[in-house]
């Protein structure tokens, strides 16, 4: 089969408009197509050279697309989040009691993969939930909208207030809330969540809500009100514990859950929202560590997964995991998942451009990691810090320092002074 036939048969096309997950229609389109990309076929250099010039160009284009769409790989840290969400979302969706659904807070630094881990888990839950409804009787909901929105994904506005946050939620459903008071906005949000049969509400970058402003109590009351709307609330942010967002609440040292007192003053409290304590599970999505043999093994496993996704002609087993390469990549990225992916992605493109067709330390020395995202606020820590660039290599290099993590340090000697 020719490369052209392989491409057409696999449905490879240049990407069009990227689905906007901040609208119900865009979220649905993303959920249904999120696993549709098919990577380039694996060809040897000899097979590639036999093809026509046009087919080789198409294959190179497909290889670049493959490197630009590296899959979201599970890590020990992300599995904790995914498994908690899987259990919590399904359990809460099964509840018939009019009680507050316990939520989840996902905390971590920039480029840690918080958003992608959360939305993937939420999309998997929605696939499961809609599939279940095909096999069981679903009671009719009077006045419900035709548009189903099992999951609502909302980015907290950059200049966030309780009112603008409510409006962002309504924008997801295509509902206007202009010129409404905060009480009216909350009431409209409640109606939209019910009418669209929403089970999960994700608020990303929640720490954009600044608690030092005059409406900080309204912000806290808004969070409590959202928890009473029969949805599972997923809050994602940088530095949640230190943001002041949880003022008025406390963390149970035994369970790690955050509990809130009953709202002191709200215009929207009802019997159902005041019968139970407000609880969140706070989970941290941290970068890889490189301190222990187990930490190193997890990091190397992640690099092995990325290595398997690359389509470089001179790639070889251990290209990212052999020798000093794991230590090098860790130094360049600090173990941050998003920065690792960016380094490897740009390195693969450079390997194709230079004809090297393999990733080496010398090649990666030319890759500059930048964090520039149009929807991320650097001042809020959402982009994260990039480790400083490595010093320029000398013309004549000495032997690289050996990794001493696995060395037996022996029993330390203790000197006892005698008087």
HUBEL-V813765 format. One record per run of one state. SS is the DSSP state (a for helix, b for strand, c for the rest). FROM is the first residue (numbers start at 0). LEN is the number of residues. If there is no record, write none. Layout:
BEGIN
ss = [SS	SS]
from = [FROM	FROM]
len = [LEN	LEN]
END
This chain:
BEGIN
ss = [c	a	c	a	c	a	c	a	c	a	c	b	c	a	c	b	c	a	c	a	c	b	c	a	c	a	c	b	c	b	c	b	c	a	c	b	c	a	c	a	c	a	c	a	c	a	c]
from = [0	2	10	23	33	44	50	52	68	75	94	102	107	113	133	150	155	161	173	181	195	199	204	205	208	215	227	231	237	248	251	256	260	271	274	277	284	292	309	324	333	336	354	360	364	377	380]
len = [2	8	13	10	11	6	2	16	7	19	8	5	6	20	17	5	6	12	8	14	4	5	1	3	7	12	4	6	11	3	5	4	11	3	3	7	8	17	15	9	3	18	6	4	13	3	39]
END
